């Protein structure tokens, strides 16, 4: 909660700014409606409702308004507000989304099962006995039970002089259903006037079914919105061990920790808050911050951060940042804000629907009046028939199918190619990307240190076994790469093993001391180095490889090169993206030498090294400020802020769960070549989607005037409506044939 004071006529007026989850939003126009309702409440300075996150942000004067008033105002029009401030509010929201999804799933399944007999009879067996009662029997529960929410919401909207997609669905299906019931029960009304009594049960049932299916898909996507935030919060432990003034240890809830408390961290524990080490040392996995796979050596006076993972050492640190001020909390806040800035593609369709509904009503009314005046002897009957035909032919089936079918086929096509796309917005926007920000580790590279070179002075089996046993005892992360390379060596009884912080290790075998470490360790013990090994070491360092030295007490025996190797497909992937006219930027937390070497190897012209997570997000914002559509590609927790900030976000499937939850597109194979495939698929899907919307609207533009101006057979109106839906579905299915 943010509290600010605003001067007004020399009086300080307190303004509260709060966020509340909004429930029961069915479309983007509902968000606009809810927003306008809150803005109309006395004392509200500003309000906005984000449909993507279903969250209300409101600034108000507490002397005039409060959350209960907001809740009552929204409840009056069919929405609701979650105003309880509990620590497990996120769990409550997830439970509500899960319940809504399960209910929609059941409704959609039942609607499909009940609509099938209606469609089959309506299309193929209309001449069979009792065809109309059979269709009426199966369509009634679909329209009046499974589709009742459309009618309830439409009525609530009507009371406030609003219209949305619910209004359109309720009006068209309700008219079609009631007209069909009348024609089934009183067919002689039309027969006496020389007309046939047609029924439209299949139209009413199928529209309800398809709209339910679309809402089910939408709810599934929206249900995952909070998963990333929950996992980020899960990085912070719930309890912490504090050193008491009397020297005893006490475990307490993290909420009870205060600034300057002394926190004890044991091997394998997560760090609870930000602080500075005052005693001890260890290696800490900070990949959630830097994205680098190699844990960082920490000693007295070094900073530690909440959410990072301690490895084998123990230490004590003084808490310097707690609660909302920790670096992890700032990352969480940034992700929340970035996610909340998104809006789904369906908003455009819903906005048009708000104009479309009253327009159709007006056209139908005018049609009936004109025919009644100028239609001659049967003008009233013909006017009624024409008006109802307008309403039936304007059924929003094609409009409801236009977006979901294109998205379903596009997302299915992507999944077949190992690309998981979570929402329609990113699928549509990806085609507009003209700048891509790529993380290095785990994205362009494999993300795991590997032994790339091993140069011996004089290779012997004994020396290999000694090196293997030394590294097997080491706690240093790079040691694992050497152990993996020499894994078939025999075990040896080493003695006097020592770990020298920041330099390496040493041990004794058969009265000889051996060393493994950096060049500082060699210099410290005055160990001679062969000139050829020195030259090779310099060559490897220029290639951004880490050089490890192996020696006995008198001379260097071998040098080892360890590096995070390039993925084989990375150079080709960068080449493809460049051909598409996309400018590529590599941002990494690694050192400048490594960054330059990797960028050169893959052909990236723009790169920055030693970049922190927040700096990545800021860099993306700068690109966006220059009218760029920016994609972010990453795999680590440290990338989550940038992924949430970017217009389009790609996560590598072998990366962290949090990165995959924040990103809207996941590359299962972790190969960069899939990025260009996803962008091409986005172009094809967007074209298909806009074609669908075009045909859905052009159908109405052509069909409605014809229905109003000519006494066409209502059966033809039903067929035309079905044809419009068929054209949309067929156009979407063409997407399956595209090669990406």
N, C-alpha and C positions, 0 to 999 in steps of 0.2 A: 504494500500500500504506500503510495507516495502522497505526501501532504505538502501543499504549496499555499501561499497566501497571496491574494491578488488585491491591490488597492482599487476601491470603487467608491467614488465620491468621498474620498478621504476616510473611508471606513475599511478596515482590514476584514475581508471576507474569506473565511476558510473554504478551500476547495479540496475535496477528496478525489483521488483518481484510483479506481478499482477495476478489477477484471472478474467477470462471472461467466461460467459456462451457460450457454443457452440451449435448452432442450426442445425437441420436436420441430426443428427447422427442416422443411421438406425440399426446399429449392432456394436458389440464390435470391429470388424476389422476396422470399419469406424473410431472409436476413435484412433486406432493405425495408420491409414492412416493420419488423421488430425494431430496427434502428429508428425509424420515424416515430414509432410509438414512445420509445424511451426519450427521444428528443422533445416530445410534446409534454413530458412531465415537468411540472414547475420545479425550478431549482436546478435543473440539469443544464450545465454549460456546454457540454459536447458529448456525443456518443457515437460509437461505431460498432457494427456487428460484422465479424468476419465469418463467412459461411464455411471456409475451409477448416477453421479450427473451432467453429461454433462457439465463439467467445465474444462477449460484450465487454468493451472498454468504455467506461463512463466517467466523466468528470462532473461533480455535482456539489451543491452546497448542503452539508449535512443538517443545517437548520431548517431546510425546506423539503428535502427528499431523503430517502433511505432505501436500502436494498429490498425491504418488504414491499414498498410502493412499486418499485420496478417489477418485482415478481407478480404482484396482483395485476398490473397493467398488461403484462405479457400473457398471463393466464387467461385474461378476458378474451383474447383472440386466438387461443389454442396453443400458445407456446408456454415455456416455463423457464425458470431461472434457478440454478443451484447456488444458493446463497450461504449454505453452512460452511464456515471456515474451519475445516478439520484437516489434520495432517495427512489423512488418507483420502482426500478429495479425489486424487487421481485414480485411486482404486474404485471409488464410487462411480466416477465417470466411465471407466472401462467396463464396469458391471452393467451400467445402463446401455452402453453401445452394444455390448454382447447380447443383452436381452432383446434389444430392438432388432439386431441382426437375426437372431434365432426366430423371432416372431415373423419377420419379413420372409425368411427362408421357408417357414411352414406355410405362410399365406401364398407365396409364389408357387410352391409345389402343388398345393391344392388347386390353385387357379389353373395351372397347366392341365392337371388331370381332369378337372371339370369342364374346361373349355374344349378339349379335344373332341368329345362326342358332339358338341354343338357345331364345331367347324365341319366335322365329317358329314353330319346330317345336312347342314346348310349347303354344303357344296355338292354333295353326290346323291342325297336321298330325300330331297324336298317333296317328292311325290308320294312317299311312303305314308301309310296311315299313321296318324298321331305324330307327325313330324314336328308340328309346332309345339304341342304340349311337351314333347321330349326335350326340345331345345329350351323351352321355358323352364323346365324342371332343373336342368343342369346350369343354365345361365343365371338363375335367380340367386343362388348362394354366392356366385362370383361377384355379381354387381352389388347386391344389398348387404352381404356379410363381409366378404374379403375386400370389397371396395368401399366400405362405408366411410373410412377415414377421408377419402376424397370428397365425399358429400358434406361431412361434418366440417372439414377445413374450408371448403368452398363457402359454406354458409357463414362461418365466422369471418371470412374475408369480406363477404358481401355486406355484412353488418357494418363494416368499417369502410365500405365503398372501395374495396381493393379487389384485385383479381390476379390469380397466379395460375400455374399449371394445374393445380387441383381444381380450379374453377372450370378450366377448359375440359378436363377429363370428366368431371361430374356432370357438366351441362350436356356434353355430347353423348356420353353413355346413358345418362338418365333419360334424355329425350328419346334415344334409340330404344331403350328398354320399355319405357311407358308406351311409346307409339306401337311397339311390337305387341305388348300385352293387349292394348285396345284392339288392334287389328285381329289378334287371335280370338278374342272373346266376342267381338262384334264385327265379323267380316261382312255381314250384310249391309252395314253402313256404306261400304265402298261399292259392293256389288250392285246395290240399287242405283248407284250413280255411274255404273258402267266401268268401274275401276277395280283393279285387283288389290286385295289386302295383303301387302307384303310385310314380312317381319324381319327384324334386324338384331335378333338375339346374339348371333355370332359376332357381329360388330361390337356390341357392348361388352361381351365377355372377353374377346381377344384384346381389346384396348386396355381393359383393366389388367389383364395378365401381363401384357408387355410393359406397361408402366410400372407394375410391381417388380418385374424383373430388372428394369433399369434402376429402381430405387435400391434393390438388393445389392446390385453391383456397386452403387455409390456408397452405401453404408459399409460395405466390406472395406473399401479404400479408406473411408474416414475413420474406421475403427482402429486403424494402426497409427493414427496421428500421434498419440501420446506414448507409444512404446519406446521411442528413442529417448524421450525425456526421462522415463522411468528407469531405463538402463543407465543413463548418465547419473541419475541420483543414486543408483545402486553401487556406483563406484566408491562412494563414501561409506565407511563402516558405521554401524549404528552405535557401537560402544568404543570406548577409548580407555587406555590405562594411564592414569595420572600418578606422578610421584608426589606424595604428600610432604609437607614441611618436616615431618618427623622421620622421613626416610622410608615410610611404608608405601606400598603400591595399592591403588584403589581403582577398580573398574567402574566406569560410570557411563551414562548415556551421553552421546555427543552433544546434545542440547545443553548439557550442564557445564561444558568446558568454557573457560574464560580466557581472556588475553593474558599472555605471559605464564600460563600454566606449563609445567614441565611434563611432556608426553613421552612415554616409553614405547618404543617400537621394537618388536621381536621379529625373528626371521619368518618370512612368508606372510607378514601382516600388511594390510593396506594402511596408508597414512591418512589420518582423519582430517587434519586441517593444515593450512600453510604454516611454516615455521623455519627456524634456524637451528641447526645441530649444535648442541653444547657439549656433547660427550659421545664418543664412539665413532665408528665408521661403517660403511656398507656399500654395496652396489644396489642402485634403485632403478627399477624399470620405469622410465618416464616416457614410454612410447605413446601414452595418451596425450602427451604434450608436444613432444618433438617428432613423433612418428618414426624415430630411429630404433631399430631392433636391439641395439647394444645398450645394456644397462649402464648407468653413469656412476662412477666412483664418487662417493660423498664422504666428506670428513668434517671436522669441527669448523663452524662458521659458514658452511654451505647451506643454501636454501633447499627446503623440501616442500612438496606441494600435495594438497589433498587429492586422493584418488590414485596416486602413484603406488607402485607395489615394491615393498622392501624384499630383498632377496635373502642372503645367508647371514648377514651381519646384524648386530643389535646396536641401538643408539638411543640417545635422548635428545629431544629438541624442545625449544621454547616456542609456544604458539604465538604467531604474529598476526594471522588473519583467520577469523572464524566466521561461521554462518554464511551470510550472503556475500561476504567480502573475499572468500577464497577464490582462487583462479578457476577451480572446478565450477563453483557457483556462477561465476561470470560466463563461463562457457555454456552452462545450462540456460542462463538468461538469454544469451545471444541466439541460441538455437530456437528457443521459444518465440522470440521476437521475429526471427527470420521466417519460421514456419507460419506464423500468424499473418504474414504479409501476402500470402498467396490467395488466389481466387480461382474456382473451377470454371472450365469452359462452358458448362451448362448455364451459367449466368446469362449469357447472351440470349439463349433460347427462351429462358424464363422471362426476361425483360420484354422480348417480342410478344410473348404469350399474354402479357398484361395489356397490350394494345390489341392483340389479335381477338381476344374474347369479346370485349364490348363491340368491336367492329363486326364480328360475325352475328352477334345479337341484333345489331342495328340493321345489317343487311337482311337478316331473316324477317325482322319486323317490317321493313320497307317492302320486301318481296310480297309478304302476305297482304299488306294494304293496297299495293299497286294492282295485284291480281284481283283483289276484291272489287276495286273500283272499275277496272278496265277488262275484267275477265269474262264479262257476259253473264249468261244464265247461271252457270256453275262457278262464278268467280270466287265465292267464299270458300268452296271446297278446294278449288284449284289453288287458291292462295294459301290455304292451310297446308296442302300437299307440297307446294313449292317451298314454303318456309321450312317445313320439316326436312325436306330434301336438302336444303342448304345446310341445316344443322348436321345432318347425317354425313353429307359429302365433305363437310369441313372437319370431320373427326380427326383428332390429332395423332392418329396411329403412326403415320409416316414421320411426323414431327418428333414423336416419342422414340421412334426407332433410329432416327438419323444419327444421333451421337452414339448411343450404346453399341449399335452393331459395328460401326467403323472402329470404335475403341476395342470392342471384344476381339474382332478379327486382327487388328493391329497388334494388340497385346499378345494374342495367341501366336501370331507369326513371330513376334520377338522371342517368346518363350521357346519356340522350336529352335531358335538360333542361339539359345543360351543367354538371352537378355530379359531380365525380369523388370517390367515397368509397373509402378505402383499406382499411377494416376494419369488421367487424360491430359491434364495440364502440361506435364513434362513431355508427354508424347507429342503434343502439338507444338510446344515452344522449341523443342530440340532442333527443328529445321531452321530456326532463325539464328542459331548460335553463330557468332563470328569471332569469338575469343574463347579459348579454353585454357584454364589454369590446371596444371597437373602436378600432383605430388610426386616425389622421386621414389622414395623407399616403398617397395611393395606394389608400386604402380608401374613405373618404368623399369624398375629393378625387381629382383625376386623377393627382396625384403628379408633375406637371411644370410648372415656372413658365411662364406664358403672359402675353403683353401683353394686358391687359384694357381699358386706356384710354390715349389719347394726346391731350393738350390742347395746342394750339399758341397762342402769342401772336399771331403772324402767319405762317400756313403758307406756305412757298415750296418749290418743287422743289429749289432749291439747298440749303436747310437740311435737308431730308429726306435728301439724298445725303450731306451732311457727317455727319449723325447715324449713318447706315448705315455709313459707312466708319470712323468712330471705334469703333463697337461691334464691327465686324468684326475690328478689331485687338486688342480687349480680351480678356483671359483670364478675366474675371469670368463666373461661370455665368449671371447674369441677362442678360448681353449677348446670349446666343443667342436669347432671346425677342424682343429688338428686331430682331436680324438676320433672324429668320424673318418678322417682320411687314413689314419693308421690303426683302424679298429681291430685288425687281426693280429696285432703284436701280443707277446706274452707279458704277464704281470711280473714285476720285479720288486724286491723289498728295498724301497728307498728309505733313507733316514734323514733326520734333521731338516725336515721340510719347513720352509718359511715362505710366507707371502709378504712381499714388499710393496706396500700401497703406492700406486702410481708408477711402478717400475716393472714388476714382474714377480718371479718366484725362483727359489733355489732349493736344492736337496743334495744329499750325498748318496753315492752308490760305489761300493768297493773302494772306499777311502778317497774318492775323487768327487769334487763339488761341481755340480752342473747348474746352469742358469738358463731360464727362458724369460725374455722380456724385451723392453725397448732398448734403444741405443744408450740411454742414460744409465741403464743398469750395466751395460758393457763398459762404459767409460768409468763408472764408479769403481769397478774391480780391475781396471787397467788391462782389459782383455784385448789381445791383438786381433785385428780383422784383416782378412785377405783383401787385396785391392779389387779383385774381381767380384767378390761379394758386395763390397761397398758400391761399386758401379751398378751392379744389378739392383741393389736396394734403392739407389737414386732413381733408376729407371722405373721401378714399380711405384715409387712414391709419386712420380709425375703422372702415373696412370690412376692416381687416387686410391691406391691400395695401401692397406695397413701392413707394415713390415714388422715381423716378430723375429728376434734373434735367439739362436740356440748355441750355447758355448759351454766349454769346461773352464777350469780355472786359468787356463793359459791362452786359449785361442777360440775363435768362432768356428763352430762346426757346421752350421747351416743357417740360412735365412728363409723365412716363410712369408708368403704374400697372402693376405686375407682380404676379401672384398665382397661387397654386395653386388652380385653379377647382374648384368642386363638380361631382361627377358628377350628371347630370340625374336619375338614378333614386334618389339618396340620400335626399331628403326623404320620398318615398313608401315606401322600404324601412324607414326608421325608424318611420314611421306604422304599417306592417303589424306590425312587431315589438312595438310598444306595444299594439296591439289584442290580441296573443296573451298579454298580461300580463307581458311580459318587461321587466325594468329594464335600461336601456342606460347604459353608462359610456364616455365617450370619453377615452382617454389619449394624449397626444401629446408629442413632444419639442420642439414649437414653443413660441413665446412665448405668454403669457397673453392678449394682445390678439387674436391670430389664433385661438387656441383658443375664446375667447368668441364671436367673430364666426361661426366655422363652426358651433359648437354651436347658436347662436341661429338660424342659417339652416336647419338640418335638424331642429330641434325636440328636441335632446338636453338634458336637464335636469342631468345629472351629468357633469362633465368635470374633467380635471386637465392642466396644462401643464408643460413642461420636465421630463418624466418620462423617466428612464433605463431601459434594458432590464430591469435587475434589479428596479427599482421597479415595473415593470408586473407582473412575476412575483409580487412580494411582495403587490401589491394583489389579485391573483387569489387568492392563498393566504388573504388576510384574508376575502374573500368566501366562499371555501370553508369557512373556519372557522366562519362564521355559517350553515352548512347550505344554502348556495346551490350549485346545479349551474351551473357557469360555462363559457360559450363565449368563445373569443378569436378575433377576426377581425383579420388583419393581412396585410401583403404584403412586409415587408422582413426583412433578416437580423436587424435589431435586435428584431424581433418573435418570433424563434425560441424564445427562452427562455420567453416568456409563452405561446406556442402550445403548447409541450411541457408547461407546467405546468397549463394549463386542462383541464377535464373533456372538452370538445369543442373542436376547433381547425379554423378555416376559413382558408384562404389564398386570396388573389386570384391568378388565373391569370396576370396580367401582372406579377406581382411577382417576387421573387427565387426562384431554384431551391431555396435552402435552406429558405425559408419554406414552400414547397410540399412539400418532403420531410418536414419536421417535422410539418406539419399533416396530419390524417387526411382532411380534406375540402377539395377545391380547387374554387373557383368559376372556371370557364374564362373567362367573359365579364367577370369582375371587377365584376359588378353586385351591389350589396347585396341587391336584391330576391330573389336566389336563396337567401339565408339562410333566409327564412321558408318558401320552398318545400322546402328540405332538412329543416327541422324538421317540416313537415306530412308529408313522405314518411317521416320517421323514425317518426312516430306510426302511420301506416298499416302500415309494415313490422313494427314491434314487435307490433301487434295480430295481424297475420298469423302471425308467428313463434310467438307464444304460443298462437294457435289450433292451429297445426300440432303443437306439443308436446302440447297438450291431447288432440288426436285420436290422436296416436301412443300416448300413455299410456292413454287411455280405451279404445282398441282392445284393448290388452293386458289391462286390468282386466276387460273383458267377455269377450274371446275365450278367454283362458286358463282361466277357470273352466268355460266351456262345453266346451272341448276336454278338460278333465280329468274333467268329470262325465258327459259324453255321448259315445257312440261315433260321433262325426261322421266323415263320410268325409274322409280326409286331403286329397282333392282340394279339398274345401270349405275346409279349413284353408289350402291354398295360395291359393285364390281370395280368401279373407278377408285374407290377408297382402297380396296384390296390391292389393286394394281399399283397404286402409289406406294404402298408398303412393300410390295414385291420388288419394285424397282429399287427401293432403298436397300433392301436386304441383298439383292443380287449385286448391286454396285459394291457393297461392302465385301461380299465374298470374292469379288475380282481381286481384291488385295492379296488373297492367298497365293495367287499365281505370280505375284511380283518377285523378282530376284533382288535380294539386298546384298 
